[in-house]
Amino acid sequence: MAMGLEERVRSAVAALLYATGESQSALGAVLGVSQAQVSRRQRGTAAWTLADCEAVAAHYGIDVLDLLAGPTEATEALPAPRRRTRGHRTGTRRPTAVGEGA
């Protein structure tokens, strides 16, 4: 079964957080929201807005269509300098994958 758009965005954001080593707190700071608000969006209890999607895509240096296409496209579009180096994390918490803990 194909992923819906909301699930694709949540999965893409989780993949980008992992690929860059960023925390939900760091992404929240970029968006002007708290880590808890990012977490709610990632759990699906709050929605990612189109403005959020544009801001996330701009932050990671990818096209918003790559973000909307899902985790594979989003991480493949991620510029090499944005990828974390092996073993290096910029955040303190592991991003929660879609469906994890549900």
Contacts in CASP RR format, 6 or more apart in sequence:
PFRMAT RR
TARGET T0000
AUTHOR 0000-0000-0000
METHOD contacts of the structure
MODEL  1
MAMGLEERVRSAVAALLYATGESQSALGAVLGVSQAQVSRRQRGTAAWTL
ADCEAVAAHYGIDVLDLLAGPTEATEALPAPRRRTRGHRTGTRRPTAVGE
GA
3 11 0 8 1.000
3 70 0 8 1.000
5 68 0 8 1.000
6 44 0 8 1.000
6 47 0 8 1.000
6 48 0 8 1.000
7 98 0 8 1.000
8 68 0 8 1.000
8 69 0 8 1.000
8 70 0 8 1.000
8 71 0 8 1.000
9 48 0 8 1.000
9 53 0 8 1.000
9 67 0 8 1.000
9 68 0 8 1.000
9 70 0 8 1.000
10 41 0 8 1.000
10 42 0 8 1.000
10 44 0 8 1.000
10 48 0 8 1.000
10 98 0 8 1.000
11 70 0 8 1.000
11 71 0 8 1.000
11 97 0 8 1.000
11 98 0 8 1.000
12 66 0 8 1.000
12 67 0 8 1.000
12 68 0 8 1.000
12 69 0 8 1.000
12 70 0 8 1.000
12 71 0 8 1.000
12 73 0 8 1.000
12 74 0 8 1.000
12 75 0 8 1.000
13 27 0 8 1.000
13 41 0 8 1.000
13 42 0 8 1.000
13 48 0 8 1.000
13 56 0 8 1.000
13 67 0 8 1.000
13 95 0 8 1.000
14 42 0 8 1.000
14 71 0 8 1.000
14 95 0 8 1.000
14 96 0 8 1.000
14 97 0 8 1.000
14 98 0 8 1.000
15 70 0 8 1.000
15 71 0 8 1.000
15 72 0 8 1.000
15 74 0 8 1.000
15 75 0 8 1.000
16 22 0 8 1.000
16 56 0 8 1.000
16 60 0 8 1.000
16 62 0 8 1.000
16 67 0 8 1.000
16 71 0 8 1.000
16 74 0 8 1.000
16 75 0 8 1.000
16 78 0 8 1.000
17 23 0 8 1.000
17 24 0 8 1.000
17 27 0 8 1.000
17 95 0 8 1.000
18 94 0 8 1.000
18 95 0 8 1.000
19 75 0 8 1.000
19 78 0 8 1.000
19 82 0 8 1.000
19 83 0 8 1.000
19 84 0 8 1.000
20 60 0 8 1.000
20 78 0 8 1.000
20 82 0 8 1.000
20 83 0 8 1.000
20 84 0 8 1.000
20 90 0 8 1.000
21 84 0 8 1.000
21 88 0 8 1.000
21 89 0 8 1.000
21 90 0 8 1.000
21 91 0 8 1.000
22 90 0 8 1.000
22 91 0 8 1.000
23 35 0 8 1.000
23 90 0 8 1.000
23 91 0 8 1.000
23 92 0 8 1.000
23 93 0 8 1.000
23 95 0 8 1.000
24 35 0 8 1.000
24 38 0 8 1.000
24 39 0 8 1.000
24 42 0 8 1.000
24 93 0 8 1.000
24 95 0 8 1.000
25 35 0 8 1.000
25 38 0 8 1.000
25 91 0 8 1.000
25 92 0 8 1.000
25 93 0 8 1.000
26 90 0 8 1.000
26 91 0 8 1.000
27 38 0 8 1.000
27 56 0 8 1.000
27 59 0 8 1.000
28 34 0 8 1.000
28 35 0 8 1.000
28 37 0 8 1.000
28 38 0 8 1.000
30 55 0 8 1.000
30 56 0 8 1.000
30 59 0 8 1.000
31 37 0 8 1.000
31 38 0 8 1.000
31 52 0 8 1.000
31 55 0 8 1.000
31 56 0 8 1.000
37 46 0 8 1.000
39 96 0 8 1.000
40 46 0 8 1.000
41 47 0 8 1.000
41 48 0 8 1.000
41 52 0 8 1.000
42 95 0 8 1.000
42 96 0 8 1.000
42 98 0 8 1.000
43 96 0 8 1.000
43 102 0 8 1.000
48 56 0 8 1.000
53 64 0 8 1.000
53 67 0 8 1.000
53 68 0 8 1.000
54 64 0 8 1.000
56 67 0 8 1.000
57 63 0 8 1.000
57 64 0 8 1.000
57 66 0 8 1.000
57 67 0 8 1.000
60 67 0 8 1.000
60 74 0 8 1.000
60 78 0 8 1.000
60 82 0 8 1.000
61 77 0 8 1.000
61 78 0 8 1.000
61 79 0 8 1.000
61 82 0 8 1.000
62 74 0 8 1.000
62 77 0 8 1.000
62 78 0 8 1.000
62 79 0 8 1.000
63 77 0 8 1.000
66 73 0 8 1.000
66 74 0 8 1.000
66 76 0 8 1.000
66 77 0 8 1.000
67 73 0 8 1.000
67 74 0 8 1.000
84 90 0 8 1.000
END
